[in-house]
Amino acid sequence: MSIVELRQYTLHPGARETLIELFERELVAGQQAVGISVGGRFRDLDDPDRFVWLRAFPDMAHRRRSLEAFYTGPVWREHREAANATMVDSDDVLLLRGPGFAPTPGTAEVLATVCHPGDAADFDAYAARHLGPHHALHRTEHAENDYPLLPVRAGEDVRVWFGPAEPPPPGPVRRLRLEPVTP
């Protein structure tokens, strides 16, 4: 299990493709070069001004070191103004523990579910019956955000998985219909 960030960016109208092109051309390799595993990258099919992506780290200490290296390094310094110019908000970030996720090549649509379970035991029973390893189940990482220059949502307990699951889980959910970005 890794430390995973589920990052959901709200972008200026019409800026999503500009960010995706820059992200794929420069920012993926730049993050990988400092030890960040970049997972799935997605267009939100229900919001043309949202970009959703995941990145993973072996542990919190590795996360801090990798983020420091990337955000003080040459790739981010060169491209941050162009990237930030596309964004209205980049602070919708869930800090999770899980296996990470990248869609199988050729996948046209991915369903991601963010669940706020009312009772952990009820959710665990649900997950045991209805979610398999292919769902890539993630749980909130409750460690303190040790890289505060990048905020994460705190005070929430969520479960996130990829792929359909029936019946509906116990607790409020938000479903994201996502189109994978093809590098």
C-alpha angles and dihedrals in degrees: 000000000000137000104259131190117207101201121193115186126195108211136197111268110282095007100105097092091046091055093044092052092050092043094052095041099046117359103054094056091040091057094043089053090063095046102269116138107219110206132181120350118198148182111225103237092205097049121041090198098058130092119188126192145157134221129180141206131188092239143341095273090053089048092055094047093046094047091048090050094048100042093046094040133097099260095057093039090055097045107026096096092052092045095045091048089066095052134087093174133004098167099091094105130147117202106214143171115225147096097292120234141240121169123244110263111267094030109142100193137014126196115214120189124202109195128187100202116208092207123026094209092052090050093048089053090049092049092049090054102037112021124069133186090274089066092067094218115209130190131200114277103222096195115121114266100254093188101059094173084080110049123216128195108265133192095039131112110205141164119210127190139166123233134032123304129183138230101038113265124251108269138029115314140194116202121205120202104206135187112208117238108235111217 
